[in-house]
Amino acid sequence: MLSNSYVRAWLAEAAACLAAALALVGVAHADQQQDPELKAVVEHAIGEAECFTDHYDSAVWYKLMEPRLRKIVKEKDERLEILKQVYCETHRSGQARLPPGLVMGVIEVESRFERYAVSSAAAVGLMQVMPFWPEKLGMRRYELVRVAPNIRMGCAILRFYLQYEHNDVRKALARYNGSIGRRDYPDKVIYAWTKWNGADDLGFPALQTRSPPRQQ
């Protein structure tokens, strides 16, 4: 009988290979995660030290979110790893903070917390990171289905787009998803955000969830 670790490794490699194949046939949005400035941003994020939470600071977050995530992610270790990485990456020292509930909303919409997910646009993993990133950063493809590097890259990309769009959440989410000019994806994420919103999401008054009306 094959061990769980062997099966997981095989699935990780298979998912990454499928993503690469999909990318080669050109199904990805041309502008999705392709901004030239992003390479340095993601490279810096991957080069940072492993993320660790402060037990006291993260206690409320775990208490609020663990029962909600338990309904979706059945494996305890994976569930706690996701919560740890989301909390850590949204509170990185020296980086603009992200609302952790927003990141949970992105993960829910992008992958339904399935780390082996591969989209029709060839994006991979929890936060649906595009498969060209491992090659650009000298990583192995299977890294995209690992919890820590996927969330680290996804948060770096989302943070970049929020700064680019001056904290307009809808516009940043549309860029993240490669669906600029369409509202369906931002609407889905913002709705999901309300389900994951917790005490640690308070205090982000600069984030806008409604884009200003277009000029006639």
Residue pairs with C-beta under 8 A, 6 or more apart in sequence:
9 142
11 116
11 145
12 116
12 142
12 145
12 146
13 141
13 142
15 116
15 117
15 118
15 124
15 125
15 142
15 144
15 145
16 124
16 131
16 134
16 140
16 141
16 142
16 144
16 145
17 141
18 118
19 118
19 122
19 123
19 124
19 131
19 141
19 144
20 122
20 131
20 141
22 28
22 118
22 120
22 121
22 122
22 131
23 122
23 130
23 131
23 132
27 120
27 121
27 122
28 121
28 122
28 123
28 130
28 178
29 121
29 178
29 179
31 178
31 180
32 121
32 123
32 130
32 177
32 178
33 129
33 130
33 133
33 157
33 176
33 178
35 160
35 164
35 175
37 160
38 157
38 160
39 136
41 156
41 157
41 159
41 160
42 133
42 136
42 137
42 153
42 156
42 157
43 136
43 137
44 156
45 152
45 153
45 155
45 156
46 137
46 139
46 149
46 152
46 153
48 92
48 152
50 148
51 84
51 85
51 88
51 89
51 92
51 148
51 152
52 88
53 84
53 87
53 88
53 91
57 91
58 84
58 87
60 198
60 199
60 200
61 83
61 87
61 100
61 198
61 199
61 200
62 80
62 83
62 87
64 198
64 199
65 83
65 104
65 196
65 198
66 79
66 80
66 83
68 195
68 196
69 79
69 82
69 83
69 104
69 113
70 79
72 108
72 112
72 113
73 79
73 82
73 113
78 115
78 147
81 147
81 148
82 107
82 113
82 126
82 147
82 151
85 147
85 148
85 151
85 152
86 100
86 103
86 104
86 107
86 151
86 155
87 100
87 200
89 98
89 103
89 151
89 152
89 155
89 156
90 97
90 98
90 99
90 100
90 103
90 155
91 97
91 100
92 155
95 159
96 159
96 162
96 163
97 204
98 155
98 158
98 159
98 162
99 193
99 197
99 200
99 201
99 204
99 207
100 196
100 198
100 200
100 201
101 193
101 196
101 197
101 198
101 200
101 201
102 158
102 169
102 189
102 193
102 196
102 201
102 207
103 127
103 151
103 154
103 155
103 158
104 192
104 193
104 196
105 189
105 190
105 191
105 192
105 193
105 195
105 196
106 127
106 154
106 158
106 173
106 176
106 189
106 192
107 113
107 126
107 127
107 151
107 154
108 192
108 195
108 196
109 185
109 188
109 189
109 192
110 117
110 119
110 123
110 126
110 127
110 128
111 117
111 125
111 126
111 127
111 128
113 126
114 126
115 125
115 126
115 145
115 146
115 147
115 150
116 125
116 145
117 124
117 125
117 126
117 128
118 124
119 128
121 128
121 130
121 178
122 130
122 131
123 129
123 130
123 131
124 130
124 131
124 144
124 145
124 150
125 144
125 145
125 146
125 150
125 154
126 147
126 150
126 151
126 154
127 150
127 151
127 153
127 154
127 155
127 157
127 158
128 154
129 144
129 150
129 153
129 154
129 157
131 141
131 144
133 139
133 144
133 153
134 140
134 141
134 143
134 144
135 141
139 149
143 149
143 150
144 150
157 176
158 172
158 176
161 171
161 172
161 173
161 175
161 176
162 168
162 169
162 172
162 207
164 172
164 175
165 171
165 172
165 175
167 206
167 207
167 208
168 208
168 211
169 186
169 190
169 207
169 208
169 209
170 183
170 186
170 190
170 208
170 209
170 210
170 211
171 180
171 186
171 211
173 185
173 186
173 189
173 190
174 180
174 181
174 182
174 183
174 185
174 186
177 185
177 186
179 185
190 209
193 201
